[in-house]
Amino acid sequence: MRVSGGTTAWLNDAGDDRAAGLLREVCASRAWARAVLTARPYPDLAALLAASDLATAELVGADLDEAFAGHPPIGRPRPGDPVSAAEQGGVADAQRAEFLRLNEEYRQRFGHVFLICATGRGGEEMLAALRERLGNPAEREREIARAELGRINRLRLVRLAARQEAAQQEGAR
C-alpha cells in the first residue's frame, strides 16, 4: 500500500460537511471522523493515515461500537454496496452458511460483529481466524477487532484518496 506522497487536497480543501461525509464512508464512527477532520490540513497521505491510526486507537466504548456496527458480517455484504462486496470477495457461496452461524456465535459472545480486514484473504483463512478468535477473552478480542478496524480504515482511506485524486484530475481537464 502506497503511503508516501499522494495529495490530500481533496480532504484539506473540502468544507466540513463534505469532508465529514467522505470520512464516514471510511469509518462509521462519528468520533473517528471528527478526530481526523479536526487534524486537517494534512501535508500528505502518510500524515492522514497516521491521524487515522491515532483516531482509531483512541476510540472507546460507544464510539468503538459505532465503528464496528458500520461493518456487515463477513459472508453477508451489505446489499447494493460494491465496496462491501469487493472487500468480502474471498468468501465462497459454500462458506456463507458457516460464516453466518459463526458470526452469530461471535456476536452473542462479544456483542459486536466479527471484524477482519478481508481484502486479500480467502474464505478459509477468514473462517479459521473466526474460529480461533471465538476463544479469546473479551478484552483481547476487542483490541484485535480494533486493530482490524485500523487496517480497514487505512485501506479505505487509500482507495478514497485515489478516487478523489482521479476525480480532481478529471475535473481539471
Secondary structure, DSSP 8 states (H G I E B T S, - for coil): ---SS---HHHHSS-HHHHHHHHHHH-S-HHHHHHHHHT---SSHHHHHHHHHHHHHT--HHHHHHHHHTS--TTS--TT-HHHHHHTTT--GGGHHHHHHHHHHHHHHHSS------TT--HHHHHHHHHHHTTS-HHHHHHHHHHHHHHHHHHHHHHHHHHHHHHHHHHH-
